[in-house]
Amino acid sequence: MNQHPVTLVFATHNEHKAEEIQSILPGYIEVKTLQDLGCYDEIPEEKPDFKGNALQKATYIHEKFGVNCFADDSGLEIDALNGEPGIYSARYAGPKRDSNDNMDLVLKRMQGKSDRKARFKTIIALIMDGKEYFFEGTIDGKIRDQKSGNNGFGYDPIFEPESCGKTFAEMSLEEKNSMSHRSRAIQKMAKFFIDQV
Protein backbone atom coordinates (compact mmCIF):
# COMPACT_ATOMS: atom_id res chain seq x y z
CA MET A 1 0.00 0.00 0.00
CA ASN A 2 1.41 3.40 -0.94
CA GLN A 3 1.55 5.85 1.90
CA HIS A 4 1.54 9.54 1.24
CA PRO A 5 4.52 11.16 2.94
CA VAL A 6 3.54 13.14 6.01
CA THR A 7 5.74 15.86 7.43
CA LEU A 8 5.26 16.70 11.10
CA VAL A 9 7.08 19.44 12.94
CA PHE A 10 8.05 18.45 16.47
CA ALA A 11 8.00 21.53 18.68
CA THR A 12 11.40 20.91 20.22
CA HIS A 13 15.04 21.90 19.92
CA ASN A 14 16.04 18.52 21.36
CA GLU A 15 17.56 16.39 18.59
CA HIS A 16 17.74 13.33 20.90
CA LYS A 17 13.99 13.34 21.37
CA ALA A 18 13.39 13.85 17.65
CA GLU A 19 15.60 10.84 16.79
CA GLU A 20 13.86 8.70 19.38
CA ILE A 21 10.45 9.60 17.97
CA GLN A 22 11.49 9.21 14.31
CA SER A 23 12.67 5.67 15.10
CA ILE A 24 9.19 4.70 16.37
CA LEU A 25 6.85 6.35 13.83
CA PRO A 26 5.97 4.71 10.48
CA GLY A 27 8.58 5.35 7.79
CA TYR A 28 6.35 7.60 5.68
CA ILE A 29 6.21 10.19 8.47
CA GLU A 30 9.10 12.62 8.48
CA VAL A 31 9.78 14.40 11.75
CA LYS A 32 11.28 17.87 11.50
CA THR A 33 12.44 19.98 14.44
CA LEU A 34 12.20 23.69 15.10
CA GLN A 35 15.74 24.07 13.73
CA ASP A 36 14.44 22.84 10.36
CA LEU A 37 11.89 25.67 10.45
CA GLY A 38 14.55 28.17 11.48
CA CYS A 39 12.57 28.76 14.66
CA TYR A 40 14.65 29.54 17.74
CA ASP A 41 11.86 31.08 19.82
CA GLU A 42 11.54 30.28 23.49
CA ILE A 43 8.17 28.55 23.30
CA PRO A 44 5.87 29.28 26.23
CA GLU A 45 5.13 26.55 28.79
CA GLU A 46 2.93 28.25 31.36
CA LYS A 47 0.21 25.71 32.07
CA PRO A 48 -0.15 23.77 35.35
CA ASP A 49 0.00 20.29 33.80
CA PHE A 50 1.64 18.24 31.05
CA LYS A 51 -1.41 18.28 28.77
CA GLY A 52 -1.78 22.05 28.93
CA ASN A 53 1.91 22.65 28.26
CA ALA A 54 1.99 20.22 25.31
CA LEU A 55 -1.03 21.88 23.71
CA GLN A 56 0.34 25.37 24.36
CA LYS A 57 3.59 24.51 22.56
CA ALA A 58 1.87 22.81 19.61
CA THR A 59 -0.61 25.68 19.24
CA TYR A 60 2.20 28.24 19.22
CA ILE A 61 3.96 26.51 16.30
CA HIS A 62 0.74 25.78 14.42
CA GLU A 63 -0.41 29.40 14.65
CA LYS A 64 2.98 30.85 13.73
CA PHE A 65 3.89 28.52 10.84
CA GLY A 66 0.60 26.92 9.78
CA VAL A 67 2.09 23.41 9.83
CA ASN A 68 0.93 20.05 11.13
CA CYS A 69 2.86 19.67 14.34
CA PHE A 70 3.04 18.04 17.70
CA ALA A 71 4.60 18.80 21.05
CA ASP A 72 5.17 16.73 24.11
CA ASP A 73 5.47 17.55 27.73
CA SER A 74 7.14 14.94 29.83
CA GLY A 75 8.33 14.67 33.34
CA LEU A 76 9.25 12.57 36.29
CA GLU A 77 6.77 12.24 39.15
CA ILE A 78 8.15 10.95 42.46
CA ASP A 79 5.65 9.84 45.10
CA ALA A 80 7.82 10.69 48.11
CA LEU A 81 8.32 14.24 46.76
CA ASN A 82 4.57 14.83 46.27
CA GLY A 83 4.83 14.39 42.51
CA GLU A 84 7.89 16.59 42.04
CA PRO A 85 9.68 17.46 39.82
CA GLY A 86 6.62 17.05 37.55
CA ILE A 87 6.18 19.86 35.03
CA TYR A 88 9.41 21.41 36.34
CA SER A 89 11.49 18.33 35.46
CA ALA A 90 13.70 20.10 32.90
CA ARG A 91 14.49 23.03 35.18
CA TYR A 92 14.14 21.46 38.61
CA ALA A 93 17.52 22.69 39.86
CA GLY A 94 17.28 26.04 38.09
CA PRO A 95 16.90 27.73 34.69
CA LYS A 96 20.16 26.26 33.29
CA ARG A 97 18.29 22.98 32.64
CA ASP A 98 21.35 20.98 33.65
CA SER A 99 20.52 17.26 33.88
CA ASN A 100 23.25 16.49 36.42
CA ASP A 101 22.14 19.32 38.69
CA ASN A 102 18.53 18.11 38.42
CA MET A 103 19.50 14.52 39.27
CA ASP A 104 21.70 15.65 42.16
CA LEU A 105 18.81 17.63 43.63
CA VAL A 106 16.45 14.65 43.34
CA LEU A 107 19.00 12.32 44.97
CA LYS A 108 19.57 14.82 47.78
CA ARG A 109 15.84 15.18 48.46
CA MET A 110 15.37 11.41 48.33
CA GLN A 111 18.05 10.68 50.94
CA GLY A 112 16.62 8.56 53.75
CA LYS A 113 13.29 7.99 51.98
CA SER A 114 12.22 4.35 51.74
CA ASP A 115 9.43 5.00 49.22
CA ARG A 116 11.33 5.21 45.92
CA LYS A 117 8.28 4.85 43.64
CA ALA A 118 8.23 7.12 40.60
CA ARG A 119 6.91 7.29 37.07
CA PHE A 120 7.74 9.02 33.85
CA LYS A 121 4.78 10.51 32.03
CA THR A 122 4.52 11.96 28.51
CA ILE A 123 1.55 13.67 26.94
CA ILE A 124 1.68 14.48 23.23
CA ALA A 125 -0.56 17.13 21.69
CA LEU A 126 -0.91 16.72 17.92
CA ILE A 127 -2.46 19.38 15.71
CA MET A 128 -3.28 17.76 12.38
CA ASP A 129 -5.34 19.57 9.77
CA GLY A 130 -6.50 22.00 12.45
CA LYS A 131 -7.77 19.30 14.86
CA GLU A 132 -6.30 18.50 18.29
CA TYR A 133 -5.43 14.98 19.44
CA PHE A 134 -3.78 13.77 22.65
CA PHE A 135 -1.72 10.65 23.40
CA GLU A 136 -0.44 9.65 26.84
CA GLY A 137 2.26 7.24 27.92
CA THR A 138 3.51 6.35 31.40
CA ILE A 139 6.01 3.93 32.86
CA ASP A 140 6.31 3.05 36.53
CA GLY A 141 9.58 2.45 38.29
CA LYS A 142 11.77 3.67 41.11
CA ILE A 143 14.54 6.16 41.85
CA ARG A 144 17.98 4.65 42.37
CA ASP A 145 20.30 5.80 45.17
CA GLN A 146 22.92 6.91 42.63
CA LYS A 147 23.44 7.45 38.90
CA SER A 148 24.16 4.47 36.71
CA GLY A 149 24.70 4.25 32.95
CA ASN A 150 25.83 6.60 30.18
CA ASN A 151 23.05 6.39 27.60
CA GLY A 152 19.86 8.41 27.32
CA PHE A 153 19.38 11.89 28.72
CA GLY A 154 17.54 13.76 31.46
CA TYR A 155 16.86 11.60 34.51
CA ASP A 156 17.59 8.30 32.74
CA PRO A 157 20.63 7.42 34.95
CA ILE A 158 18.57 7.41 38.17
CA PHE A 159 15.29 5.89 36.93
CA GLU A 160 14.88 2.12 36.96
CA PRO A 161 11.69 0.89 35.24
CA GLU A 162 9.70 -1.82 37.03
CA SER A 163 11.02 -5.38 36.70
CA CYS A 164 14.09 -4.29 34.72
CA GLY A 165 16.99 -4.28 37.18
CA LYS A 166 18.72 -1.51 35.24
CA THR A 167 18.22 2.18 34.55
CA PHE A 168 17.13 3.74 31.25
CA ALA A 169 20.72 4.98 30.92
CA GLU A 170 22.02 1.39 31.03
CA MET A 171 19.79 0.37 28.11
CA SER A 172 20.29 0.62 24.37
CA LEU A 173 18.00 3.02 22.50
CA GLU A 174 16.08 -0.02 21.20
CA GLU A 175 15.52 -1.39 24.72
CA LYS A 176 14.42 1.97 26.05
CA ASN A 177 12.13 2.54 23.05
CA SER A 178 10.42 -0.78 23.69
CA MET A 179 9.03 0.50 26.99
CA SER A 180 9.61 4.21 27.62
CA HIS A 181 6.80 6.62 28.48
CA ARG A 182 7.54 8.64 25.35
CA SER A 183 7.58 5.57 23.12
CA ARG A 184 4.23 4.45 24.55
CA ALA A 185 2.70 7.83 23.73
CA ILE A 186 4.36 7.86 20.29
CA GLN A 187 3.14 4.31 19.56
CA LYS A 188 -0.39 5.52 20.25
CA MET A 189 0.20 8.39 17.83
CA ALA A 190 1.69 5.98 15.25
CA LYS A 191 -1.40 3.77 15.55
CA PHE A 192 -3.55 6.86 15.01
CA PHE A 193 -1.78 7.49 11.67
CA ILE A 194 -1.88 3.83 10.65
CA ASP A 195 -5.62 3.68 11.38
CA GLN A 196 -6.20 6.71 9.15
CA VAL A 197 -4.97 4.87 6.07
C-alpha contacts under 8 A as a table, 3 or more apart, distances in Angstrom:
res1	aa1	res2	aa2	distance
3	Q	28	Y	6.35
3	Q	197	V	7.80
4	H	28	Y	6.83
5	P	28	Y	4.85
5	P	29	I	5.86
5	P	30	E	7.33
6	V	28	Y	6.23
6	V	29	I	4.68
6	V	30	E	6.11
7	T	29	I	5.78
7	T	30	E	4.78
7	T	31	V	6.09
7	T	32	K	7.16
7	T	68	N	7.37
8	L	29	I	7.08
8	L	30	E	6.18
8	L	31	V	5.12
8	L	32	K	6.15
8	L	67	V	7.53
8	L	68	N	5.48
8	L	69	C	5.01
8	L	70	F	7.09
9	V	31	V	5.84
9	V	32	K	4.71
9	V	33	T	5.59
9	V	34	L	7.00
9	V	67	V	7.10
9	V	68	N	6.44
9	V	69	C	4.45
9	V	70	F	6.39
10	F	18	A	7.14
10	F	31	V	6.46
10	F	32	K	5.95
10	F	33	T	5.07
10	F	34	L	6.83
10	F	69	C	5.75
10	F	70	F	5.17
10	F	71	A	5.74
11	A	33	T	6.33
11	A	34	L	5.93
11	A	57	K	6.59
11	A	58	A	6.33
11	A	61	I	6.83
11	A	69	C	6.98
11	A	70	F	6.14
11	A	71	A	4.96
11	A	72	D	7.78
12	T	15	E	7.81
12	T	18	A	7.78
12	T	33	T	5.94
12	T	34	L	5.88
12	T	71	A	7.17
13	H	33	T	6.36
13	H	34	L	5.87
13	H	35	Q	6.60
13	H	40	Y	7.95
14	N	17	K	5.58
14	N	18	A	6.53
14	N	33	T	7.93
15	E	18	A	4.97
15	E	19	E	6.15
15	E	33	T	7.50
16	H	19	E	5.26
16	H	20	E	6.23
17	K	20	E	5.05
17	K	21	I	6.17
18	A	21	I	5.17
18	A	22	Q	6.02
18	A	31	V	6.94
18	A	32	K	7.64
18	A	33	T	6.98
19	E	22	Q	5.07
19	E	23	S	6.18
20	E	23	S	5.38
20	E	24	I	6.85
20	E	173	L	7.69
20	E	177	N	7.38
20	E	183	S	7.95
21	I	24	I	5.31
21	I	25	L	6.38
21	I	31	V	7.88
21	I	182	R	7.99
21	I	183	S	7.15
21	I	186	I	6.75
22	Q	25	L	5.47
22	Q	29	I	7.94
22	Q	30	E	7.17
22	Q	31	V	6.03
24	I	177	N	7.61
24	I	183	S	7.00
24	I	186	I	6.97
24	I	187	Q	6.85
24	I	190	A	7.68
25	L	29	I	6.62
25	L	186	I	7.09
25	L	187	Q	7.13
25	L	190	A	5.37
26	P	29	I	5.85
26	P	190	A	6.54
26	P	194	I	7.90
27	G	30	E	7.32
32	K	35	Q	7.96
32	K	36	D	6.00
32	K	37	L	7.89
33	T	36	D	5.37
33	T	37	L	6.97
34	L	37	L	5.06
34	L	38	G	6.22
34	L	39	C	5.10
34	L	40	Y	6.87
35	Q	38	G	4.82
35	Q	39	C	5.74
35	Q	40	Y	6.87
36	D	39	C	7.55
43	I	57	K	6.15
43	I	60	Y	7.23
44	P	53	N	7.99
44	P	56	Q	7.03
44	P	57	K	6.44
44	P	60	Y	7.98
45	E	53	N	5.09
45	E	54	A	7.88
45	E	56	Q	6.64
45	E	57	K	6.74
46	E	53	N	6.49
47	K	50	F	7.68
47	K	52	G	5.22
47	K	53	N	5.18
47	K	56	Q	7.72
48	P	52	G	6.84
48	P	53	N	7.47
48	P	87	I	7.45
49	D	52	G	5.47
49	D	53	N	6.32
49	D	87	I	6.32
50	F	53	N	5.22
50	F	54	A	6.08
50	F	72	D	7.93
50	F	73	D	5.11
50	F	74	S	6.52
50	F	75	G	7.92
50	F	87	I	6.25
50	F	122	T	7.36
50	F	123	I	6.15
51	K	54	A	5.23
51	K	55	L	6.23
51	K	73	D	7.00
51	K	123	I	5.78
51	K	124	I	7.40
51	K	125	A	7.23
51	K	134	F	7.96
52	G	55	L	5.28
52	G	56	Q	6.04
53	N	56	Q	5.01
53	N	57	K	6.22
53	N	72	D	7.92
53	N	73	D	6.24
54	A	57	K	5.34
54	A	58	A	6.26
54	A	70	F	7.99
54	A	71	A	5.20
54	A	72	D	4.87
54	A	73	D	5.01
54	A	123	I	6.77
54	A	124	I	6.12
54	A	125	A	5.41
55	L	58	A	5.11
55	L	59	T	5.88
55	L	71	A	6.94
55	L	124	I	7.90
55	L	125	A	5.19
55	L	126	L	7.76
56	Q	59	T	5.21
56	Q	60	Y	6.17
57	K	60	Y	5.20
57	K	61	I	6.58
57	K	71	A	5.98
58	A	61	I	5.38
58	A	62	H	6.08
58	A	69	C	6.21
58	A	70	F	5.27
58	A	71	A	5.05
58	A	125	A	6.52
58	A	126	L	6.90
58	A	127	I	6.76
59	T	62	H	5.00
59	T	63	E	5.91
59	T	127	I	7.45
60	Y	63	E	5.39
60	Y	64	K	6.13
61	I	64	K	5.14
61	I	65	F	5.83
61	I	66	G	7.35
61	I	67	V	7.42
61	I	69	C	7.20
62	H	65	F	5.51
62	H	66	G	4.78
62	H	67	V	5.35
62	H	68	N	6.61
62	H	69	C	6.47
62	H	127	I	7.27
63	E	66	G	5.55
68	N	126	L	7.78
68	N	127	I	5.74
68	N	128	M	4.95
68	N	129	D	6.43
68	N	130	G	7.79
69	C	126	L	5.97
69	C	127	I	5.50
69	C	128	M	6.72
70	F	124	I	6.71
70	F	125	A	5.45
70	F	126	L	4.17
70	F	127	I	6.00
71	A	124	I	5.65
71	A	125	A	5.46
71	A	126	L	6.67
72	D	122	T	6.52
72	D	123	I	5.52
72	D	124	I	4.24
72	D	125	A	6.23
73	D	87	I	7.69
73	D	122	T	5.73
73	D	123	I	5.58
73	D	124	I	6.64
74	S	87	I	7.23
74	S	89	S	7.88
74	S	120	F	7.18
74	S	121	K	5.47
74	S	122	T	4.18
74	S	123	I	6.41
74	S	182	R	7.74
75	G	85	P	7.17
75	G	86	G	5.12
75	G	87	I	5.86
75	G	88	Y	7.45
75	G	89	S	5.27
75	G	90	A	7.65
75	G	120	F	5.71
75	G	121	K	5.63
75	G	122	T	6.73
76	L	83	G	7.85
76	L	84	E	7.15
76	L	85	P	6.04
76	L	86	G	5.34
76	L	89	S	6.23
76	L	118	A	7.03
76	L	119	R	5.82
76	L	120	F	4.56
76	L	121	K	6.51
76	L	155	Y	7.87
77	E	82	N	7.89
77	E	83	G	4.44
77	E	84	E	5.34
77	E	85	P	6.01
77	E	86	G	5.07
77	E	118	A	5.52
77	E	119	R	5.37
77	E	120	F	6.28
77	E	121	K	7.60
78	I	81	L	5.42
78	I	82	N	6.51
78	I	83	G	4.78
78	I	84	E	5.66
78	I	85	P	7.19
78	I	86	G	7.97
78	I	116	R	7.42
78	I	117	K	6.21
78	I	118	A	4.26
78	I	119	R	6.63
79	D	82	N	5.24
79	D	83	G	5.30
79	D	84	E	7.74
79	D	115	D	7.40
79	D	116	R	7.38
79	D	117	K	5.82
79	D	118	A	5.85
80	A	83	G	7.35
80	A	110	M	7.58
80	A	113	K	7.21
80	A	115	D	6.02
80	A	116	R	6.87
80	A	117	K	7.37
81	L	84	E	5.29
81	L	85	P	7.77
81	L	109	R	7.77
81	L	110	M	7.76
83	G	86	G	5.90
84	E	87	I	7.92
84	E	88	Y	7.62
84	E	89	S	7.70
85	P	88	Y	5.27
85	P	89	S	4.80
85	P	92	Y	6.11
86	G	89	S	5.45
87	I	90	A	7.83
88	Y	91	R	5.46
88	Y	92	Y	5.25
89	S	92	Y	5.18
89	S	102	N	7.64
90	A	97	R	5.42
90	A	98	D	7.73
90	A	99	S	7.45
90	A	102	N	7.60
90	A	154	G	7.55
91	R	94	G	5.03
91	R	95	P	5.30
91	R	96	K	6.78
91	R	97	R	4.57
91	R	98	D	7.32
91	R	102	N	7.14
92	Y	95	P	7.89
92	Y	97	R	7.43
92	Y	102	N	5.53
92	Y	105	L	7.85
93	A	96	K	7.93
93	A	97	R	7.26
93	A	98	D	7.50
93	A	101	D	5.84
93	A	102	N	4.90
93	A	105	L	6.44
94	G	97	R	6.33
94	G	98	D	7.87
97	R	102	N	7.55
98	D	101	D	5.37
98	D	102	N	6.24
99	S	102	N	5.03
99	S	103	M	6.14
99	S	153	F	7.53
99	S	154	G	5.20
99	S	155	Y	6.77
100	N	103	M	5.11
100	N	104	D	6.00
101	D	104	D	5.06
101	D	105	L	6.19
102	N	105	L	5.24
102	N	106	V	6.37
102	N	155	Y	7.77
103	M	106	V	5.08
103	M	107	L	6.13
103	M	155	Y	6.17
103	M	158	I	7.25
104	D	107	L	5.13
104	D	108	K	6.07
105	L	108	K	5.07
105	L	109	R	6.17
106	V	109	R	5.18
106	V	110	M	6.05
107	L	110	M	5.03
107	L	111	Q	6.27
107	L	145	D	6.65
107	L	146	Q	7.08
108	K	111	Q	5.43
110	M	113	K	5.41
110	M	116	R	7.79
111	Q	145	D	7.88
113	K	116	R	6.95
116	R	142	K	5.07
116	R	143	I	5.26
116	R	144	R	7.56
117	K	140	D	7.59
117	K	141	G	6.01
117	K	142	K	4.47
117	K	143	I	6.64
118	A	140	D	6.07
118	A	141	G	5.38
118	A	142	K	4.97
118	A	143	I	6.50
119	R	138	T	6.68
119	R	139	I	5.47
119	R	140	D	4.32
119	R	141	G	5.67
119	R	142	K	7.28
120	F	138	T	5.57
120	F	139	I	5.47
120	F	140	D	6.69
120	F	181	H	5.96
121	K	136	E	7.41
121	K	137	G	5.83
121	K	138	T	4.39
121	K	139	I	6.75
121	K	181	H	5.63
121	K	182	R	7.46
122	T	136	E	5.72
122	T	137	G	5.26
122	T	138	T	6.39
122	T	181	H	5.80
122	T	182	R	5.49
122	T	185	A	6.58
123	I	134	F	6.84
123	I	135	F	5.68
123	I	136	E	4.49
123	I	137	G	6.54
123	I	182	R	7.98
123	I	185	A	6.76
124	I	134	F	5.53
124	I	135	F	5.12
124	I	136	E	6.39
124	I	185	A	6.75
124	I	186	I	7.73
125	A	132	E	6.81
125	A	133	Y	5.78
125	A	134	F	4.75
125	A	135	F	6.80
126	L	131	K	7.94
126	L	132	E	5.68
126	L	133	Y	5.08
126	L	134	F	6.28
127	I	130	G	5.82
127	I	131	K	5.38
127	I	132	E	4.71
127	I	133	Y	6.49
128	M	131	K	5.35
128	M	132	E	6.68
128	M	133	Y	7.88
135	F	185	A	5.25
135	F	186	I	7.38
135	F	188	K	6.17
135	F	189	M	6.32
136	E	184	R	7.36
136	E	185	A	4.79
136	E	188	K	7.78
137	G	180	S	7.95
137	G	181	H	4.62
137	G	182	R	6.03
137	G	183	S	7.36
137	G	184	R	4.79
137	G	185	A	4.25
137	G	186	I	7.93
138	T	180	S	7.49
138	T	181	H	4.41
138	T	182	R	7.62
138	T	184	R	7.14
138	T	185	A	7.86
139	I	161	P	6.87
139	I	179	M	7.44
139	I	180	S	6.36
139	I	181	H	5.20
140	D	161	P	5.95
140	D	162	E	5.96
141	G	159	F	6.81
141	G	160	E	5.47
141	G	161	P	4.03
141	G	162	E	4.45
142	K	159	F	5.90
142	K	160	E	5.41
142	K	161	P	6.49
142	K	162	E	7.14
143	I	158	I	5.60
143	I	159	F	4.98
143	I	160	E	6.35
144	R	147	K	7.05
144	R	158	I	5.06
144	R	159	F	6.19
144	R	160	E	6.73
145	D	158	I	7.39
146	Q	158	I	6.25
147	K	157	P	4.85
147	K	158	I	4.93
148	S	157	P	4.92
148	S	158	I	6.49
148	S	167	T	6.72
148	S	169	A	6.76
148	S	170	E	6.81
149	G	157	P	5.53
149	G	167	T	6.99
149	G	168	F	7.78
149	G	169	A	4.53
149	G	170	E	4.37
149	G	171	M	7.91
150	N	157	P	7.10
150	N	169	A	5.40
150	N	170	E	6.51
151	N	156	D	7.74
151	N	157	P	7.81
151	N	168	F	7.44
151	N	169	A	4.29
151	N	170	E	6.15
151	N	171	M	6.86
151	N	172	S	7.16
151	N	173	L	7.92
152	G	156	D	5.88
152	G	157	P	7.74
152	G	168	F	6.70
152	G	169	A	5.05
152	G	173	L	7.47
153	F	156	D	5.68
153	F	157	P	7.77
153	F	169	A	7.37
154	G	157	P	7.88
155	Y	158	I	5.82
155	Y	159	F	6.40
156	D	159	F	5.35
156	D	160	E	7.96
156	D	167	T	6.42
156	D	168	F	4.82
156	D	169	A	4.91
157	P	167	T	5.78
157	P	168	F	6.29
157	P	169	A	4.71
157	P	170	E	7.32
158	I	167	T	6.38
158	I	168	F	7.97
158	I	169	A	7.95
159	F	167	T	5.30
159	F	168	F	6.35
160	E	164	C	6.83
160	E	165	G	6.74
160	E	166	K	5.56
160	E	167	T	4.12
160	E	168	F	6.34
161	P	164	C	5.72
161	P	165	G	7.65
161	P	166	K	7.43
161	P	167	T	6.69
161	P	168	F	7.32
162	E	165	G	7.69
164	C	167	T	7.67
166	K	170	E	6.08
166	K	171	M	7.44
167	T	170	E	5.23
167	T	171	M	6.87
168	F	171	M	5.32
168	F	176	K	6.13
169	A	172	S	7.88
171	M	174	E	7.86
171	M	175	E	5.73
171	M	176	K	5.98
172	S	175	E	5.19
172	S	176	K	6.25
173	L	176	K	5.14
173	L	177	N	5.91
174	E	177	N	5.05
174	E	178	S	6.23
175	E	178	S	5.24
175	E	179	M	7.13
176	K	179	M	5.66
176	K	180	S	5.54
177	N	180	S	5.48
177	N	182	R	7.97
177	N	183	S	5.46
178	S	183	S	6.97
179	M	183	S	6.54
179	M	184	R	6.68
180	S	183	S	5.11
180	S	184	R	6.20
181	H	184	R	5.17
181	H	185	A	6.39
182	R	185	A	5.17
182	R	186	I	6.03
183	S	186	I	4.86
183	S	187	Q	5.83
184	R	187	Q	5.11
184	R	188	K	6.40
185	A	188	K	5.19
185	A	189	M	6.43
186	I	189	M	4.86
186	I	190	A	6.00
187	Q	190	A	4.84
187	Q	191	K	6.09
188	K	191	K	5.12
188	K	192	F	6.27
189	M	192	F	4.94
189	M	193	F	6.52
190	A	193	F	5.21
190	A	194	I	6.21
191	K	194	I	4.93
191	K	195	D	5.92
192	F	195	D	5.24
192	F	196	Q	6.43
193	F	196	Q	5.14
193	F	197	V	6.96
194	I	197	V	5.62
